[in-house]
Amino acid sequence: MAKKDKLIVGLDIGSHAIKLCHLQKSGSGYALLALGSTVIPAGAVEDGVLQEPEQVGESLAALFKNLKIKEKKVGISISGYSVIVKKIQLDPMSEEELDEYIKEEAEQYIPFDREDVYLDYQDLETSTEDEDRTDVMLVAAKKEVVDGYLDLLLEHGLNPVLVDVDGFALENIWDVAGGVKDNIALVDIGACKMNVNIIVDGVSVLARDIVGGSQQLTDQIADHFGIESDEAEQIKLGILPADDKREELEEIFVDACTNWVLEIKKAIDLFSANQADSSLKKLVLSGGGAKVPGLSSFLKRETGLDVVKFNPFVNMKVNGKKIDPKYVESIGPEMAIAAGLAIRTATF
């Protein structure tokens, strides 16, 4: 493989764990070189913001060492209150005119001071003969939050070449590995946040972060039964049998998951209100929360959509002698964002 086609290492630094994915181009597809995750101390990352960079750095260094990763160029993604993703409609402009407009007028679209954020945008080029307006996806991320991650990576000898947004990383890996261009809702359920990205004809039309995730379910199980978090996590994932706790567990599950569904439905309803001529075909579920037994069928019943769990590696080459295929299948849904970063090329 030519050096210019070398891919970066994708790092998904969440509130519960760091997920790492390293891929290699293989023909028209990809081969999996390495993947893994490591749990970080509770509270080390909150709402997408580094709180304990030293602890996160130690976990990150150990993960690279254990997986024997030599590549130093990495990409991360951010989410939460520190990043705003907004689609705006503007008159069609040249690249130069649009760049100047965003620099001068961005503050009217974002709740942050212009000097406090990094800005980026993409013209979706949606103007037509009937509608002489174009959609522009605008992204603003707080500098202090982004710089905190960059400093952490640099301190551990890594070269950060990409900062993305969770929803876009998810969209990119679905486009590569999902293969289906139907109108879909990508829903990634992490430990403390959910991301919903609605795709129509291959283009993101709505992306939002939602507070809440699968850690809530773990905490509720632990509190209700007076058990340790590790045991509650295993019960949640069906690793430990529910036994006589089954009826009470179902009540906890329905309570927590109903809140998730309500937030997902809000996003779907907003989409439906703005896209009356389009309808969703399915809901694609990823993240650690996707592994909760019964969640897919619950979401299908409550939303009326077909629900599929997303394994980004299903069509990739995997050396079974180096990486256990069963492990890849098991961890796949929670590696979606890391994989979406890992398909990016390091050309500099």
Order of alpha helices (4+ residues) and beta strands (2+ residues): beta-beta-beta-beta-beta-alpha-beta-beta-alpha-beta-beta-alpha-beta-alpha-beta-beta-beta-alpha-alpha-alpha-beta-alpha-beta-beta-alpha-alpha
